[in-house]
Amino acid sequence: MADLIPTTVVGSYPQPEWLVDRENLRSRLPPRVRVRELWRVPEPFLEQAQDDATLIAIRDMERAGVDIISDGEIRRESYSNRFATALEGLDLDNPGTAIDRTGHSNPVPRVVGPIRRTRPVEVRDLEFLRRNTDQRIKITVPGPFTVTQQAQNDYYPDDRALALDLAAAINEEIKDLFAAGADVVQIDEPYLQARPEKARAYGVEVINRALEGVKGTTALHMCFGYAAIVHDRPGQYAFLPELNNCVVQQISLEAAQPNLDLSILSALPNKTIILGVLNLGNVEVETPQDVAARIRAALSYVGPERLIAAPDCGMKYLPRDVAFGKLQAMVAGAAIVRKELT
């Protein structure tokens, strides 16, 4: 693996058309409850089909030359619902509603009792990834703050109490994922940006609870939402410097599409930055020179030993050939800058 400016992914990779109804996927908000009709393969054969599609994602990332790869989140209907809907304490048959970050109402799990993790949820996914690559590997879990915003709380006295119990469940999962061979576990927390006032009230507290006692490299991803769904994005984060005080080691940021003012990176001196250098709102594939320029811009604020290159966000909504081309450009662009530095 590259010592300086290694490359990674945020998590998701395009699911094949033969596995998922991608038109259905694109035409709706990211699901918070289960949406089994997305899958084209009947239930008895679904796990085997998901395994085969996961191998395709793994091989694409390897062929592109990415240093730290994921399983592409191929088995997930969304980044969050695979884990969130597996917890005890939810009524999934009678969902509630919550306002999505687009401002639209979305069906969500309804919290009706104490949140408990009764079984490992993503450990088999991680074990499958570990068996099928020699690369360094990462896996993602939804963060407790974001899952709280994506639920209807009909049980806990307030959202902070719900988030703390979600954090305890996520903490158990993360420890099992490291025990199963993960090199990096990433918490996805896009709603820290979407709900900054609530984030300031208890966001860092619940993230720290989710990572309590965890041994291993941890990351936290923040973004403005999938480019295919959220089209209006600001050029700065409403919640970011606060994360310098949390225990997570790496912060993953969308930077290319929003043309982020990178001076904000100076506010995170204690963190490694996973910098978004691929614009996923555009199906045009960047050149390696485009990527190199985005990396160089960040080096004014972050030393190369604290910088990792990545896409802005998960790639699941892109055509596969575009996603693969962008990953190749990212790897080549990072290599250009690495050569300049050494």
HUMO-V610829 format. One record per pair of residues at least 6 apart in sequence whose C-alpha atoms are under 7 Angstrom apart, sorted by sequence separation. I is the first residue (numbers start at 1). J is the second residue. If there is no record, write none. Layout:
BEGIN
I_J, I_J
END
This chain:
BEGIN
76_82, 99_105, 100_106, 156_162, 98_105, 99_106, 192_199, 61_69, 97_105, 98_106, 315_323, 97_106, 98_107, 224_233, 97_107, 98_108, 96_107, 97_108, 148_159, 174_185, 95_107, 96_108, 25_38, 58_71, 95_108, 96_109, 126_139, 24_38, 57_71, 95_109, 96_110, 148_162, 277_291, 57_72, 95_110, 148_163, 21_38, 54_71, 92_109, 277_294, 20_38, 21_39, 54_72, 91_109, 92_110, 145_163, 20_39, 21_40, 90_109, 91_110, 144_163, 19_39, 20_40, 54_74, 90_110, 91_111, 251_271, 255_275, 256_276, 19_40, 53_74, 90_111, 91_112, 250_271, 251_272, 252_273, 253_274, 254_275, 255_276, 256_277, 18_40, 19_41, 89_111, 90_112, 144_166, 249_271, 250_272, 251_273, 252_274, 253_275, 254_276, 255_277, 256_278, 257_279, 89_112, 90_113, 144_167, 235_258, 249_272, 250_273, 251_274, 252_275, 253_276, 256_279, 257_280, 50_74, 89_113, 234_258, 235_259, 236_260, 244_268, 250_274, 257_281, 50_75, 89_114, 233_258, 235_260, 236_261, 89_115, 235_261, 241_267, 244_270, 88_115, 89_116, 241_268, 244_271, 87_115, 88_116, 220_248, 87_116, 88_117, 193_222, 219_248, 87_117, 88_118, 218_248, 219_249, 220_250, 221_251, 222_252, 223_253, 87_118, 189_220, 190_221, 193_224, 218_249, 219_250, 220_251, 221_252, 222_253, 223_254, 184_216, 185_217, 186_218, 187_219, 188_220, 189_221, 190_222, 217_249, 218_250, 219_251, 220_252, 221_253, 222_254, 277_309, 280_312, 183_216, 184_217, 185_218, 186_219, 187_220, 188_221, 189_222, 190_223, 219_252, 273_306, 274_307, 275_308, 276_309, 277_310, 278_311, 279_312, 183_217, 184_218, 185_219, 186_220, 187_221, 188_222, 190_224, 272_306, 273_307, 274_308, 275_309, 276_310, 277_311, 278_312, 86_121, 186_221, 190_225, 266_301, 272_307, 273_308, 274_309, 275_310, 276_311, 277_312, 262_298, 265_301, 274_310, 276_312, 16_53, 265_302, 285_322, 83_121, 178_216, 208_246, 263_301, 291_329, 167_206, 171_210, 175_214, 204_243, 208_247, 283_322, 291_330, 111_151, 167_207, 170_210, 171_211, 285_325, 286_326, 110_151, 111_152, 168_209, 171_212, 285_326, 288_329, 292_333, 35_77, 108_150, 109_151, 110_152, 111_153, 112_154, 113_155, 160_202, 164_206, 167_209, 168_210, 196_238, 204_246, 287_329, 288_330, 291_333, 292_334, 108_151, 109_152, 110_153, 111_154, 112_155, 146_189, 163_206, 167_210, 196_239, 286_329, 13_57, 108_152, 110_154, 111_155, 138_182, 143_187, 145_189, 146_190, 193_237, 288_332, 289_333, 292_336, 137_182, 138_183, 139_184, 140_185, 141_186, 142_187, 143_188, 146_191, 164_209, 193_238, 288_333, 292_337, 31_77, 137_183, 138_184, 139_185, 140_186, 141_187, 142_188, 143_189, 193_239, 31_78, 34_81, 136_183, 137_184, 138_185, 139_186, 140_187, 141_188, 142_189, 192_239, 30_78, 32_80, 33_81, 140_188, 278_326, 32_81, 31_81, 115_165, 115_166, 126_177, 130_181, 33_85, 98_150, 117_169, 98_151, 116_169, 120_173, 123_176, 127_180, 227_280, 228_281, 98_152, 123_177, 126_180, 227_281, 97_152, 96_152, 126_182, 256_312, 123_180, 255_312, 8_66, 71_129, 145_203, 254_312, 7_66, 8_67, 11_70, 13_72, 15_74, 33_92, 253_312, 254_313, 7_67, 8_68, 9_69, 12_72, 13_73, 6_67, 7_68, 8_69, 9_70, 11_72, 12_73, 145_206, 11_73, 80_142, 144_206, 79_142, 84_147, 144_207, 1_67, 69_135, 68_135, 69_136, 70_137, 67_135, 68_136, 69_137, 70_138, 67_136, 68_137, 69_138, 70_139, 68_138, 33_107, 32_107, 33_108, 32_108, 33_109, 32_109, 226_313, 228_317, 223_313, 101_194, 32_150, 11_139, 102_230, 11_140, 64_324, 64_327, 65_328, 60_324, 64_328, 66_331, 65_331, 5_304, 4_304, 5_305, 10_310, 4_305, 7_308, 8_309, 9_310, 10_311, 13_314, 14_315, 15_316, 5_307, 6_308, 7_309, 8_310, 9_311, 12_314, 13_315, 14_316, 5_308, 6_309, 7_310, 10_313, 11_314, 12_315, 13_316, 14_317, 5_309, 10_314, 12_316, 14_318, 14_319, 14_320, 7_331, 5_334, 5_338, 4_338
END
